[in-house]
Amino acid sequence: MATPRSDSYQAASGAAVGGGRVVLPTWAQSMSVGVWGEIAGTAQTEFSEPGGMKMNAYCDMTLRPSDASLIAVAAGGHTDGSSNGAASIRLSDNAPAWATRRTSSTPTADVLYYGDGRPTSRHTYHHTHYIAGLDAVLLAGCRFGFGGGTPTGPGMDLFSLSSNDYLPRYTYPDITPWGGAGYGVAQDGAGNIWTTAGYKFNVNTLTWSKPGSGSLLRYPCAYDSIRDRIFALQFDDGEGFGGAGLQARELNPATGNSVTITFNSSAALTQFISDSPDYAGMAFCPLDGKFYFMHPARIGTLYVITPNGGTTWDMATITPSGSAPTSSGLLCKRILWVDSLKGFVVQANAYTNLRFLRMA
């Protein structure tokens, strides 16, 4: 059985532990609990965006917990962007700022790997994950790579944060079976990667398996570090197509089996169905054991999902006051829980400042 993450605090630059309490970085000290706050100086502009990437192009970020760094790799794809560069911003700093880790290779359209062997830019959706054992960011499959032909492929490509370069091809084996497993959309407490079809990549043995009969959804998904479960919630196919309506599923990483989740009637549930959300994001809060779901058409509101031991859960909403995020029209995995700062960071539009919601 996978061991649930403790999500324990790790001190970093600008944030420290003193006398049993967390000393917040300067930007966070004036923020109130439960109120949206704006992190000054964290907007990206279209022409100076770090690495030349296009975060608003159906892309996501991942988080390195040790220093609360947000990291973006190869964000762009299709005809939106060609950069396979990388950039990061360290939220533990007193004045966080985006920095380019690597600029792009010379791009070539409609290929999975550019001429130098490094992977193409792509819509990263919910497919990037931090791999602690390698101190690297994993791109768990390529969907809608750069070019009008939107190349897709099974590569499990890795960007090293120590060398600021891609690790060699096949450091991790390709998604197997390609075409049947889907893309890597979730990470469990042991750091293993799970795909939409319920296939598991073990980061220790570097092997693919289908442990049970379960599956997830396209996105979003979030890991519950208290109950050691992965929860997926979407409307239709997550992108506004398919006509399936509300879908929710919980997967047990210990068995690979999943169950369908339904919800008690509520005003929030009615609103959720009416919203028909697409390109949404979701993160888990270990302080209260709840999931927080956001979508771009109602960006200042969070749907709060309360799990229990059964399969019928509760849904509510909160709309915090303060400097709410501004929407770019999509979100994907750009709401992340930052345990060391006890709150959610949101990049709903790359060209405006990051927003933060303190929960404690």
C-alpha positions in Angstrom: 0.0 0.0 0.0 1.3 3.4 -0.9 2.1 5.6 2.1 0.1 8.9 2.1 2.2 12.0 1.9 2.6 13.8 5.1 2.7 17.2 3.3 5.1 18.3 6.1 6.5 21.8 6.1 10.0 22.3 4.7 11.7 25.7 5.3 13.0 27.6 2.3 14.3 31.1 1.4 12.0 33.8 2.8 9.9 31.3 4.8 11.2 29.9 8.1 10.1 27.9 11.1 10.6 29.6 14.4 9.2 28.6 17.8 6.9 26.0 16.2 5.3 28.4 13.8 5.7 29.2 10.1 7.1 32.7 9.3 5.6 33.7 6.0 7.4 35.4 3.2 6.9 39.2 3.0 4.3 39.0 0.3 2.0 36.7 2.3 2.2 38.4 5.7 -0.4 41.0 4.9 -2.9 38.5 3.4 -5.9 37.4 5.4 -7.1 33.9 5.8 -10.0 33.1 3.4 -9.4 36.3 1.2 -7.9 36.3 -2.3 -4.6 38.1 -2.3 -2.4 39.2 -5.2 1.3 38.4 -5.4 2.9 41.5 -6.9 5.3 41.2 -9.8 4.3 37.7 -10.9 2.5 38.5 -14.2 4.0 37.3 -17.4 3.8 39.3 -20.6 3.2 37.9 -24.1 6.7 38.8 -25.4 8.9 38.4 -22.3 7.2 35.4 -20.8 10.0 33.2 -19.3 11.2 30.6 -21.7 9.0 32.0 -24.5 6.2 29.7 -23.2 2.5 30.3 -23.5 0.9 29.3 -20.2 -2.6 30.2 -21.3 -2.5 27.7 -24.1 -4.2 24.8 -22.3 -1.2 24.4 -20.0 -0.4 23.6 -16.4 2.2 24.0 -13.7 3.6 21.7 -11.1 5.1 22.4 -7.6 8.4 21.5 -5.9 7.4 21.4 -2.2 10.9 21.9 -0.8 11.1 25.5 -1.8 7.5 26.1 -3.0 8.6 26.6 -6.5 6.1 26.6 -9.3 7.5 25.1 -12.5 6.4 25.2 -16.1 7.9 23.1 -18.9 7.3 23.1 -22.6 4.1 25.0 -22.3 2.5 26.0 -25.6 1.7 23.5 -28.4 -0.5 23.4 -31.5 -0.3 26.8 -33.2 -0.1 28.7 -29.8 3.5 28.3 -28.9 6.7 26.4 -29.9 8.9 26.8 -26.8 10.1 23.7 -25.0 11.8 25.9 -22.5 11.3 25.9 -18.7 10.6 28.6 -16.1 10.0 28.7 -12.4 9.0 31.0 -9.6 9.9 30.4 -5.9 6.9 31.4 -3.7 9.0 31.1 -0.6 10.9 34.2 -1.6 9.9 37.5 -0.1 9.4 38.9 -3.6 8.8 36.0 -6.0 9.6 36.5 -9.7 9.5 34.3 -12.7 12.9 33.1 -14.0 13.9 31.3 -17.2 15.5 27.9 -16.5 16.1 27.1 -20.1 15.2 28.8 -23.4 13.7 26.9 -26.2 15.4 24.6 -28.7 15.1 25.6 -32.3 11.5 24.4 -33.0 10.3 22.2 -35.8 6.5 21.8 -36.5 4.7 18.5 -36.3 7.4 16.4 -34.7 7.5 14.9 -31.2 11.2 15.8 -30.8 13.1 18.8 -32.1 16.3 18.4 -34.1 18.4 18.4 -30.9 16.5 15.5 -29.5 14.6 17.5 -26.9 10.8 17.1 -26.7 8.3 19.4 -28.5 6.2 22.1 -26.9 2.7 21.0 -26.2 -0.6 21.7 -24.4 0.4 20.3 -21.0 -3.2 20.3 -19.6 -2.8 18.3 -16.4 0.2 16.1 -17.5 3.2 17.6 -15.7 4.3 16.2 -12.3 7.2 16.8 -9.9 9.4 13.7 -9.4 11.2 14.1 -6.1 13.6 11.3 -6.5 15.1 12.9 -9.7 14.3 16.5 -8.8 12.8 16.7 -12.2 9.5 17.6 -13.9 7.8 14.8 -15.8 5.8 15.4 -19.0 3.5 12.4 -18.9 2.7 12.1 -22.6 2.4 14.6 -25.4 -1.0 15.7 -26.5 -1.3 18.5 -29.1 2.3 19.2 -29.7 3.6 22.2 -31.7 2.3 22.5 -35.2 -0.9 22.3 -37.2 -0.7 18.5 -37.2 -0.8 18.4 -33.4 1.6 15.5 -32.9 0.8 13.2 -30.0 3.0 10.5 -28.4 3.7 8.4 -25.4 7.0 9.9 -24.2 7.6 10.2 -20.5 10.0 13.1 -20.8 11.9 14.6 -17.9 13.3 18.0 -17.3 16.0 18.1 -14.6 15.9 21.0 -12.2 19.5 20.5 -11.2 21.0 20.6 -14.7 18.2 22.7 -16.2 18.0 20.4 -19.2 16.1 17.4 -20.4 17.2 14.0 -19.3 17.9 11.5 -22.0 15.0 10.0 -23.9 13.8 6.7 -22.3 15.1 7.7 -18.8 11.5 6.7 -18.1 9.8 4.2 -20.5 7.0 5.4 -22.7 3.4 5.2 -21.6 2.3 1.5 -22.0 0.1 0.5 -23.7 0.1 3.6 -25.9 -3.4 4.4 -27.0 -5.0 2.4 -24.2 -3.6 3.8 -21.0 -4.2 7.5 -21.7 -2.1 10.3 -20.3 -0.6 10.7 -16.8 -3.1 12.8 -14.9 -2.5 12.1 -11.2 0.3 11.3 -8.7 -0.2 9.2 -5.6 1.4 9.5 -2.2 4.4 7.4 -3.3 5.0 9.6 -6.3 3.7 7.1 -8.8 1.9 8.3 -11.9 -1.7 7.2 -12.8 -3.3 7.6 -16.2 -6.9 8.2 -17.2 -7.5 4.5 -17.9 -6.1 3.5 -14.5 -2.6 2.4 -15.5 0.2 2.9 -13.0 3.8 3.9 -13.5 5.9 2.9 -10.6 8.7 5.5 -10.2 10.9 3.1 -8.2 10.7 0.0 -10.5 10.2 2.1 -13.7 7.4 -0.3 -14.8 3.9 0.0 -16.1 1.0 -2.1 -14.7 -2.8 -2.2 -14.5 -3.3 -3.1 -10.8 -7.1 -3.2 -10.8 -10.2 -2.6 -12.8 -10.4 1.1 -11.9 -10.0 4.3 -14.0 -10.0 8.1 -13.6 -11.3 10.8 -15.8 -9.6 13.2 -18.3 -9.3 15.9 -15.6 -9.1 17.4 -13.1 -7.8 14.9 -10.6 -6.4 15.5 -7.1 -4.7 13.3 -4.5 -6.2 13.1 -1.0 -3.1 12.7 1.3 -5.3 11.9 4.3 -7.3 9.0 2.9 -4.8 7.9 0.2 -7.2 8.3 -2.6 -7.3 10.0 -6.0 -10.5 11.9 -6.9 -11.5 12.9 -10.4 -14.3 15.3 -11.2 -15.4 16.7 -14.6 -18.4 17.7 -16.7 -18.8 15.9 -20.0 -15.3 15.1 -21.2 -13.7 18.0 -19.3 -13.5 20.1 -22.4 -17.1 20.7 -23.2 -17.9 17.7 -25.4 -19.5 14.3 -25.2 -22.8 15.0 -23.4 -22.0 12.8 -20.4 -22.8 15.4 -17.8 -21.3 15.4 -14.3 -18.9 12.6 -13.7 -17.0 11.8 -10.5 -14.7 8.9 -9.6 -12.4 7.9 -6.8 -9.5 5.5 -7.2 -7.7 3.6 -4.5 -4.0 3.5 -5.3 -3.5 0.4 -3.1 -5.8 -1.7 -5.3 -6.2 0.2 -8.6 -9.9 -0.1 -8.3 -12.3 2.8 -8.5 -15.9 3.8 -7.5 -18.4 6.2 -8.9 -19.1 9.2 -6.7 -22.5 10.9 -6.6 -23.6 14.1 -4.7 -26.3 15.0 -2.3 -28.7 17.6 -3.7 -27.6 21.2 -3.0 -27.6 24.7 -4.6 -24.0 24.2 -5.4 -24.7 21.0 -7.3 -27.4 22.7 -9.3 -25.1 25.5 -10.1 -22.3 23.1 -11.1 -24.5 21.3 -13.5 -25.8 24.6 -14.9 -22.2 25.9 -15.3 -21.2 22.8 -17.3 -17.5 23.6 -16.4 -14.7 22.8 -18.8 -10.9 23.2 -18.6 -11.2 23.2 -14.8 -8.6 22.7 -12.1 -8.8 21.1 -8.6 -6.6 20.7 -5.6 -6.8 19.1 -2.2 -6.5 20.9 1.1 -5.0 18.7 3.9 -6.1 21.1 6.6 -9.8 20.3 6.2 -9.7 17.2 4.0 -11.7 18.8 1.2 -11.2 19.2 -2.6 -11.4 22.7 -4.1 -12.6 22.8 -7.8 -12.3 26.0 -10.0 -13.4 26.6 -13.5 -12.7 29.6 -15.8 -16.3 30.8 -16.3 -16.8 31.4 -12.6 -13.2 31.9 -11.6 -13.7 33.7 -8.3 -15.8 30.8 -6.9 -14.5 27.5 -5.6 -16.7 24.4 -5.5 -15.9 22.6 -2.2 -16.2 18.8 -2.2 -16.4 17.0 1.1 -15.6 13.3 0.9 -16.7 10.6 3.3 -16.5 6.9 3.7 -19.3 6.2 1.3 -19.9 7.1 -2.4 -22.4 10.0 -2.0 -20.6 13.2 -1.0 -21.4 16.9 -0.4 -20.8 19.9 -2.6 -20.8 23.5 -1.6 -19.4 26.8 -2.9 -17.3 29.6 -1.5 -16.6 33.0 -3.1 -13.8 34.7 -1.2 -13.6 38.4 -1.1 -10.4 40.2 -2.1 -8.5 40.4 -5.4 -10.1 37.5 -7.2 -8.3 35.8 -10.2 -9.0 37.0 -13.7 -9.8 34.4 -16.3 -8.0 33.6 -19.5 -10.9 31.4 -20.6 -9.3 28.2 -19.3 -7.5 27.0 -16.2 -6.3 23.4 -16.3 -3.9 22.4 -13.5 -3.0 26.0 -12.5 -4.6 25.8 -9.0 -2.1 24.1 -6.6 -1.9 23.6 -2.9 1.2 25.0 -1.3 1.6 23.2 2.0 4.5 25.3 3.4 2.3 28.4 2.9 -1.0 26.8 3.9 -2.9 28.0 0.9 -3.8 27.7 -2.8 -1.9 29.5 -5.6 -3.8 30.2 -8.8 -2.6 31.3 -12.2 -5.9 31.8 -14.1 -4.3 34.2 -16.6 -0.6 34.2 -17.1 -0.6 37.9 -18.0 -1.9 39.0 -14.6 -0.4 38.5 -11.1 -0.7 35.1 -9.3 -3.4 35.0 -6.7 -3.2 33.3 -3.4 -5.8 32.1 -0.9 -4.6 31.5 2.6 -6.4 28.7 4.4 -4.6 29.1 7.8 
